[in-house]
């Protein structure tokens, strides 16, 4: 063990009973830098103020109890080394006075006391919202339901979730839309959508695609991916839900999510680079030119973007016809467009997905002891295209 | 310094001032840019959502085109950086997958080679700090941005996810905007939204969520006394600038905060006039940005 060093923890405190609202309090702790921020909090509680409240149990990133924000980053207190947290907060101004490590309760949730949040309304209620259990065909099997092991590989990543709420705390969509179903619950939804034993796959997807606060309310910001201590990558699961809903089940959601995706892919196939006007038009009302009558929602969407377009005209931003009129945008030069089109045809024949969580990075030499521990499927490459 | 240059789609579409100002700035910094005019859209994460292999192949094509020039590649869009880094990570992780993707490129005589000739793909921000160097940048400044209070706005895809964006090797990439603002003589404004999401990806799917994000961050920056924001991402620029009047309605407050593209901020310090840098094309007025500058052009 290295020698103990002094650190300052600046903790956001809140005691509902004293009526004074949240406030910051600093604690000096002495710890080996490789010990955790949770160890620091427990030392402060032990030596300075027994009323300092933090939820914890296993101290080994398994129970998921000690979710907090450390220097603004949602994570587990037991998984963050105090020395690293100190260095991180002081990296911009190394010569100045040392800044304290800030510890706050998780975001997007009501605070019960100090670092303890109420996860009921923003986490558990949303988890229940996605029907987090297997919906089978109703006939109980004689013994267990047998599925080929490889069919479960796809959902292994979501099964790793420990319900700590760090992703919910970090979610930037939920920050502005508290009704967003959110990363934890949607990752949980994929756990059942991807399960071959579940029989309500389409119903689940339809529900999550049509909900204005469902899969198309995720802004694709990766905050949940960086916050998750278990590598669940909730955003990746949300993107899988979108692919399953739109491309596999053909669900044309009322949020224009699938339209947007299809329009984007089609435009790149035809033009190589993005025709923004066409993307806007096709996202709201695909095939408007004499083929389909746009729905009222589509008209509303298009009309809603008019003031922005007019302002663009006024400053000169959209002066040229190629920017204003959908479809005028030029193709790639020479035979380049033809090659891009062939890439589309090639990929659309199969569309392999390489999940690094499952495959690992095979080109990197594994450590000798890791090699022994890794399961056989971890060293396999991606499936050959059919 | 010579680089293969991928301008992206939006810098030549709804934000033409970005591509234009980059060309001016590159000239004055003596960075020679070889434009990849046959290259295609990065897919912005949307194509990957549809078909991951398609996105990987399209970006492998762009990398292969850059590798043909024998140069490393520069982009000027956080979203391009994120989408391309994501594909590159998968291509580099697995030789069998890479060979499969390269099959689709063979018809055009292209091949993506992992680490080929030390190949890298970097946003202008990363190039500026890691390869060009802040000290060298300082020597080029003819009009320090003294008096200008600038709020950095990174764009998600150059700050997250850390494991994919070279943060192990370059752990301070999420501080580079601050470093550049200071090197140009400006004052950094710390505010809550600098590394948050502008909301653009859901503008057609949930307008309320999208514009509330943009409006909130603009408001936070104003509350901290920012004169302007600077961003290396043209998609962030669309939501923060082009949609700003709409965002103001959603958050129900006056905004009116100038949002500069990174090359525009650099260009100002290099002595270009705002009009040369296309700042008059912005929706939120940039008129008084120059008035704030107390430094005199050399």
Interface residues (C-beta under 8 A of the other chain):
Chain A: X91 X92 X172 X173 X175 X176 X177 X180 X212 X213 X216 X217 X218 X219 X220 X221 X222 X223 X225 X226 X233 X239 X242 X243 X246 X247 X255 X256 X257 X260 X261 X262 X264 X265 X268 X272 X273 X274 X275 X276 X280 X283 X284 X301 X304 X307 X308 X311 X312 X315 X316 X317 X318 X323 X329 X332 X333 X334 X335 X336 X339 X340 X342 X343 X344 X346 X347 X348 X350 X351 X352 X353 X354 X356 X359 X360 X361 X362 X363 X364 X381 X382 X384 X385
Chain B: X9 X10 X12 X13 X14 X15 X16 X17 X37 X38 X40 X41 X43 X44 X45 X46 X47 X48 X49 X50 X51 X52 X53 X54 X56 X57 X58 X61 X82 X89 X90 X92 X93 X94 X95 X96 X97 X100 X103 X104 X105 X107 X108 X114 X156 X157 X160 X161 X162 X171 X172 X175 X178 X196 X197 X199 X200 X201 X202 X204 X205 X206 X207 X208 X209 X210 X212 X213 X216 X242 X243 X245 X246 X280 X281 X282 X283
